[in-house]
Amino acid sequence: MGNSLSDVFSKGEESYSLGAAFSFPLLNRRARAQRTISEKREELALVDIERIRLAIQLEFHTSFEAMQTNFERVEATRYARELAEQSLSAEEKKLTAGTSSTFVVLRLQNDLNTAELREISAVASFNRSVADFNRMRGALE
């Protein structure tokens, strides 16, 4: 009887069923966009840090080079002053011996004064560059 009742409702046709289940995540575009924005901001921050690091290295290197150049300038101007002193001394001896003129001695004195001023300027520049270099290093020497 159980079979006949099901036969009445099926009208003699066999019934088959097929099922399928699909699943897909709901798209959360806002969260994905915010994550992308955060990643890009992090990349920009890292680039900024690298740029700042390179700028500091360049400033440090430039400061060191200036100090080195000014030291060499001090040496050169000191040598020029010493030569001017020797020239003046030799010319004064010639003047005493009567083989030179006061005009030449005065010109050499002027040259010596100029050489001394250049040496003083070079020493001052060197001291400023040392102070700048120490400031870059963070030293208070």
Phi, psi and omega in degrees: 000324178297329179284324182289325178294319179289333177290325180297316183280339180271351179056032175080002181258141177278147183242135176236151176228148181226139180224150176217147179236129177245142175224139176213145183287148175288135182287126178247077186294324182296313180296320179295320179294318179295322177296316179297317178299317179297318179296319179293321178295321178296317178299317178296320179296319178295321177295318178298318179298316179296319179297317179294318178299316179293323178295320178294316178300317180295316180295319178297314180296317179297318179296318179295316179297320178297319179297317180295316179297317180293328175296315178296325177295320177299314180299316182293317181289329176295317179295319179296320177296317179298319177295321178296321177296317180295319179297316180296316180299315179296319181291325176296323176295321178295321179296319178296322179283347178090016181255006180226175180243161179293332178300315180294319179296317179296321178296318179291326174296319177297318178297320178295317178299318178297317180296321178295318178296319178295322178294316179298318178297320179294319178296318179296317178297319179297316180297320176297318182292326175295317178297318178297318180296316178295325176297319179297321180285339182091014180266148180250037182278000000 
